[in-house]
Each structure stands twice: as C-alpha cells, then as structure tokens.
Amino acid sequence: MSDNNDDTTNEQFPDRLSIDPKSPYYNEAILSRDVGIRFKGAEKTNVEEYCISEGWVRVTAGNAKDRYGNPLTIKVHGPVEPYFRDKAKS
C-alpha cells in the first residue's frame, strides 16, 4: 500500500520551536522551510514560539513592546499542529 504523504510523515518537527534567534529553541534550518501553525484548528500567523507536548503557543500581543524593544507575547494553551506550508500547497 503506497502513501502519497511519505515525505510529510518522515519529517519531524521539534517539540518546541521559536523564531527568536536568541532562544535556545531557535532552528534556522526548519524555519527556512516556511513553518505554519494550526492552533485549535485555525491557522495562526503571529506565533513566536510553540510547544507541542505542553500544548501552547506564544503569540504577539498587538504592537506592545517590552523595555528591550521586543514584542510582548501571551502564552495560550490548546492543541498545536505545525506543518510545512510548501507541502500544503502541493
């Protein structure tokens, strides 16, 4: 039995990933592939960090900045589904 999704099932996402280069969870190789996030069934475009096993995403809180000029974030709990956008289009 052949499966057309062999490429996507063999690709593993890290349990935790961040877009901040200063974070220990930053992975440039994976982020260069255009990662998308579905959170509670809806696609989110403002995700700064996620954790699959703990079930949360960290999203930006509008235009607010902290004292270092970084965007303020809010941690929201729920089911997290990362995927590669280039695979979803084909």
PyRosetta script that sets phi, psi and omega in degrees:
from pyrosetta import init, pose_from_sequence

init()
pose = pose_from_sequence("MSDNNDDTTNEQFPDRLSIDPKSPYYNEAILSRDVGIRFKGAEKTNVEEYCISEGWVRVTAGNAKDRYGNPLTIKVHGPVEPYFRDKAKS")
pose.set_psi(1, 123.4)
pose.set_omega(1, -178.5)
pose.set_phi(2, -101.9)
pose.set_psi(2, 146.8)
pose.set_omega(2, -177.4)
pose.set_phi(3, -122.2)
pose.set_psi(3, 130.0)
pose.set_omega(3, -178.7)
pose.set_phi(4, -73.1)
pose.set_psi(4, -14.5)
pose.set_omega(4, -176.3)
pose.set_phi(5, -99.7)
pose.set_psi(5, 26.6)
pose.set_omega(5, -179.1)
pose.set_phi(6, -57.9)
pose.set_psi(6, -39.0)
pose.set_omega(6, -178.3)
pose.set_phi(7, -65.2)
pose.set_psi(7, -41.8)
pose.set_omega(7, -176.1)
pose.set_phi(8, -75.6)
pose.set_psi(8, -31.5)
pose.set_omega(8, -179.7)
pose.set_phi(9, -75.9)
pose.set_psi(9, -26.4)
pose.set_omega(9, 179.0)
pose.set_phi(10, -80.6)
pose.set_psi(10, -18.3)
pose.set_omega(10, -178.3)
pose.set_phi(11, -86.6)
pose.set_psi(11, 125.5)
pose.set_omega(11, -178.1)
pose.set_phi(12, -105.3)
pose.set_psi(12, 133.5)
pose.set_omega(12, 173.0)
pose.set_phi(13, -90.1)
pose.set_psi(13, 146.4)
pose.set_omega(13, 173.6)
pose.set_phi(14, -67.3)
pose.set_psi(14, 154.0)
pose.set_omega(14, 179.7)
pose.set_phi(15, -61.2)
pose.set_psi(15, -33.1)
pose.set_omega(15, -178.9)
pose.set_phi(16, -136.0)
pose.set_psi(16, 135.5)
pose.set_omega(16, -177.6)
pose.set_phi(17, -143.9)
pose.set_psi(17, 139.7)
pose.set_omega(17, -180.0)
pose.set_phi(18, -129.7)
pose.set_psi(18, 149.6)
pose.set_omega(18, 176.8)
pose.set_phi(19, -92.8)
pose.set_psi(19, -3.0)
pose.set_omega(19, 179.5)
pose.set_phi(20, -83.6)
pose.set_psi(20, 117.5)
pose.set_omega(20, -179.0)
pose.set_phi(21, -60.9)
pose.set_psi(21, -19.7)
pose.set_omega(21, 178.9)
pose.set_phi(22, -82.6)
pose.set_psi(22, -10.6)
pose.set_omega(22, -177.4)
pose.set_phi(23, -80.5)
pose.set_psi(23, 145.3)
pose.set_omega(23, 174.6)
pose.set_phi(24, -69.2)
pose.set_psi(24, -11.9)
pose.set_omega(24, -179.5)
pose.set_phi(25, -99.0)
pose.set_psi(25, 10.7)
pose.set_omega(25, 178.1)
pose.set_phi(26, -76.5)
pose.set_psi(26, 133.6)
pose.set_omega(26, 178.2)
pose.set_phi(27, -139.0)
pose.set_psi(27, 100.1)
pose.set_omega(27, -175.1)
pose.set_phi(28, -63.9)
pose.set_psi(28, -35.8)
pose.set_omega(28, -178.1)
pose.set_phi(29, -62.3)
pose.set_psi(29, -42.9)
pose.set_omega(29, -179.7)
pose.set_phi(30, -74.3)
pose.set_psi(30, -41.7)
pose.set_omega(30, -179.0)
pose.set_phi(31, -65.3)
pose.set_psi(31, -27.1)
pose.set_omega(31, 179.3)
pose.set_phi(32, -68.9)
pose.set_psi(32, -14.9)
pose.set_omega(32, 179.4)
pose.set_phi(33, -88.1)
pose.set_psi(33, 6.6)
pose.set_omega(33, 178.1)
pose.set_phi(34, 63.9)
pose.set_psi(34, 77.6)
pose.set_omega(34, -179.0)
pose.set_phi(35, -82.3)
pose.set_psi(35, 133.1)
pose.set_omega(35, 173.7)
pose.set_phi(36, -109.2)
pose.set_psi(36, 155.2)
pose.set_omega(36, -179.4)
pose.set_phi(37, -127.0)
pose.set_psi(37, 127.3)
pose.set_omega(37, 169.0)
pose.set_phi(38, -103.6)
pose.set_psi(38, 124.1)
pose.set_omega(38, -180.0)
pose.set_phi(39, -123.6)
pose.set_psi(39, 119.5)
pose.set_omega(39, -175.9)
pose.set_phi(40, 55.7)
pose.set_psi(40, 36.3)
pose.set_omega(40, 176.2)
pose.set_phi(41, 85.2)
pose.set_psi(41, -6.5)
pose.set_omega(41, -179.2)
pose.set_phi(42, -112.8)
pose.set_psi(42, 142.0)
pose.set_omega(42, 178.7)
pose.set_phi(43, -74.5)
pose.set_psi(43, 132.6)
pose.set_omega(43, 179.1)
pose.set_phi(44, -113.1)
pose.set_psi(44, 136.6)
pose.set_omega(44, 179.9)
pose.set_phi(45, -110.3)
pose.set_psi(45, -4.5)
pose.set_omega(45, -176.8)
pose.set_phi(46, -111.5)
pose.set_psi(46, 28.5)
pose.set_omega(46, -178.1)
pose.set_phi(47, -82.1)
pose.set_psi(47, 126.7)
pose.set_omega(47, 177.5)
pose.set_phi(48, -93.0)
pose.set_psi(48, -33.8)
pose.set_omega(48, -176.7)
pose.set_phi(49, -157.3)
pose.set_psi(49, 151.8)
pose.set_omega(49, 175.3)
pose.set_phi(50, -141.2)
pose.set_psi(50, 160.0)
pose.set_omega(50, 172.6)
pose.set_phi(51, -139.7)
pose.set_psi(51, 117.1)
pose.set_omega(51, -176.7)
pose.set_phi(52, -71.8)
pose.set_psi(52, -48.3)
pose.set_omega(52, -174.4)
pose.set_phi(53, -65.5)
pose.set_psi(53, -35.2)
pose.set_omega(53, 179.5)
pose.set_phi(54, -89.3)
pose.set_psi(54, -12.7)
pose.set_omega(54, 175.1)
pose.set_phi(55, 70.1)
pose.set_psi(55, 55.2)
pose.set_omega(55, 176.8)
pose.set_phi(56, -147.9)
pose.set_psi(56, 158.5)
pose.set_omega(56, 171.1)
pose.set_phi(57, -129.5)
pose.set_psi(57, 152.7)
pose.set_omega(57, 175.0)
pose.set_phi(58, -111.8)
pose.set_psi(58, 116.0)
pose.set_omega(58, -176.6)
pose.set_phi(59, -114.2)
pose.set_psi(59, 154.4)
pose.set_omega(59, 179.2)
pose.set_phi(60, -70.5)
pose.set_psi(60, 146.7)
pose.set_omega(60, -179.0)
pose.set_phi(61, -104.6)
pose.set_psi(61, 77.0)
pose.set_omega(61, 179.1)
pose.set_phi(62, 65.9)
pose.set_psi(62, -140.2)
pose.set_omega(62, -179.1)
pose.set_phi(63, -99.9)
pose.set_psi(63, 8.5)
pose.set_omega(63, -177.0)
pose.set_phi(64, -67.3)
pose.set_psi(64, 144.8)
pose.set_omega(64, -179.6)
pose.set_phi(65, -124.8)
pose.set_psi(65, 151.4)
pose.set_omega(65, 173.9)
pose.set_phi(66, -84.9)
pose.set_psi(66, -176.4)
pose.set_omega(66, -175.1)
pose.set_phi(67, -69.2)
pose.set_psi(67, -12.6)
pose.set_omega(67, 177.7)
pose.set_phi(68, -98.6)
pose.set_psi(68, 1.2)
pose.set_omega(68, 179.4)
pose.set_phi(69, 89.1)
pose.set_psi(69, 4.9)
pose.set_omega(69, 178.0)
pose.set_phi(70, -85.5)
pose.set_psi(70, 149.4)
pose.set_omega(70, 178.7)
pose.set_phi(71, -65.7)
pose.set_psi(71, 141.0)
pose.set_omega(71, 174.6)
pose.set_phi(72, -73.0)
pose.set_psi(72, 143.6)
pose.set_omega(72, -178.2)
pose.set_phi(73, -127.5)
pose.set_psi(73, 157.6)
pose.set_omega(73, 177.8)
pose.set_phi(74, -125.5)
pose.set_psi(74, 135.1)
pose.set_omega(74, 176.9)
pose.set_phi(75, -91.0)
pose.set_psi(75, 125.2)
pose.set_omega(75, -178.4)
pose.set_phi(76, -121.6)
pose.set_psi(76, 133.2)
pose.set_omega(76, -176.3)
pose.set_phi(77, -96.8)
pose.set_psi(77, 141.1)
pose.set_omega(77, 178.1)
pose.set_phi(78, 161.5)
pose.set_psi(78, 178.7)
pose.set_omega(78, -179.2)
pose.set_phi(79, -69.2)
pose.set_psi(79, 133.9)
pose.set_omega(79, -177.0)
pose.set_phi(80, -116.4)
pose.set_psi(80, 129.5)
pose.set_omega(80, 178.7)
pose.set_phi(81, -129.2)
pose.set_psi(81, 98.5)
pose.set_omega(81, 175.4)
pose.set_phi(82, -80.5)
pose.set_psi(82, 151.0)
pose.set_omega(82, 176.9)
pose.set_phi(83, -154.7)
pose.set_psi(83, 161.5)
pose.set_omega(83, 176.0)
pose.set_phi(84, -90.9)
pose.set_psi(84, 123.4)
pose.set_omega(84, -177.5)
pose.set_phi(85, -64.1)
pose.set_psi(85, -33.5)
pose.set_omega(85, -179.2)
pose.set_phi(86, -64.8)
pose.set_psi(86, -31.4)
pose.set_omega(86, 177.1)
pose.set_phi(87, -74.9)
pose.set_psi(87, -33.2)
pose.set_omega(87, -177.9)
pose.set_phi(88, -69.2)
pose.set_psi(88, -30.6)
pose.set_omega(88, -178.6)
pose.set_phi(89, -75.5)
pose.set_psi(89, -29.5)
pose.set_omega(89, -176.7)
pose.set_phi(90, -90.0)
pose.dump_pdb("model.pdb")
